[in-house]
Amino acid sequence: MLSRENDIVNASFLSTIKKLEKTILTLQGKGASTALAERRLRAYRLGFAVLFADASSYTIDELKEGNAVLSGLVPSLERSYAKLAQGSPQRILLERRISSMRVAIRAIDELLGEHTS
């Protein structure tokens, strides 16, 4: 990754992780289920670790699950993206989030490929 792209992907992941952590706290405060948010948070942390930290502590099954969660989010985000106004801050944010997820998905796929070779 280029340095600027690397910075954007890093910021996108950190922003999403922080958002999910706050969401979980809010849901807990309301007594609501946090299972989905926690699953997404684990996937984003895994994606971040694969790209920017050490992913060696993750098992093959965790890599597969994280990859599935991130891959499953892309179509929904793309539908939301298509509805947003051209050039709006929300559209730019979502564009970066989708792009960052694709980078992480490719990296996880490569890591999984290394384990199956």
Backbone hydrogen bonds, N-H to C=O, Kabsch-Sander energy under -0.5 kcal/mol:
donor,donor_aa,acceptor,acceptor_aa,energy
6,N,2,L,-3.1
7,D,3,S,-2.3
8,I,4,R,-2.3
9,V,5,E,-2.8
10,N,6,N,-2.5
11,A,7,D,-2.6
12,S,8,I,-2.5
13,F,9,V,-2.5
14,L,10,N,-2.6
15,S,11,A,-2.5
16,T,12,S,-2.3
17,I,13,F,-2.7
18,K,14,L,-2.4
19,K,15,S,-2.4
20,L,16,T,-2.6
21,E,17,I,-2.3
22,K,18,K,-2.2
23,T,19,K,-2.3
24,I,20,L,-2.4
25,L,21,E,-1.9
26,T,22,K,-2.4
27,L,23,T,-2.8
28,Q,24,I,-2.6
29,G,25,L,-2.2
30,K,26,T,-1.3
31,G,27,L,-0.5
31,G,28,Q,-1.1
32,A,27,L,-2.6
38,E,34,T,-2.9
39,R,35,A,-2.3
40,R,36,L,-2.4
41,L,37,A,-2.5
42,R,38,E,-2.5
43,A,39,R,-1.9
44,Y,40,R,-2.7
45,R,41,L,-2.7
46,L,42,R,-2.3
47,G,43,A,-2.6
48,F,44,Y,-2.6
49,A,45,R,-2.5
50,V,46,L,-2.7
51,L,47,G,-1.8
52,F,48,F,-3.4
53,A,48,F,-0.6
53,A,49,A,-1.5
55,A,53,A,-0.6
58,Y,55,A,-1.8
63,L,59,T,-2.3
64,K,60,I,-2.6
65,E,61,D,-2.6
66,G,62,E,-2.8
67,N,63,L,-2.4
68,A,64,K,-2.4
69,V,65,E,-2.6
70,L,66,G,-2.6
71,S,67,N,-2.7
72,G,68,A,-2.3
73,L,69,V,-1.2
74,V,70,L,-1.1
76,S,72,G,-0.5
77,L,73,L,-2.3
78,E,74,V,-2.6
79,R,75,P,-2.0
80,S,76,S,-2.0
81,Y,77,L,-2.6
82,A,78,E,-2.1
83,K,79,R,-0.8
83,K,80,S,-0.8
84,L,80,S,-0.7
84,L,81,Y,-1.2
88,S,85,A,-2.1
92,I,88,S,-2.3
93,L,89,P,-2.6
94,L,90,Q,-2.5
95,E,91,R,-2.6
96,R,92,I,-2.2
97,R,93,L,-2.2
98,I,94,L,-2.7
99,S,95,E,-2.4
100,S,96,R,-2.6
101,M,97,R,-2.2
102,R,98,I,-2.3
103,V,99,S,-2.0
104,A,100,S,-2.2
105,I,101,M,-2.9
106,R,102,R,-2.4
107,A,103,V,-2.1
108,I,104,A,-2.7
109,D,105,I,-2.7
110,E,106,R,-2.4
111,L,107,A,-2.3
112,L,108,I,-3.0
113,G,109,D,-2.4
114,E,110,E,-1.8
115,H,111,L,-1.2
116,T,112,L,-1.1
117,S,113,G,-1.0
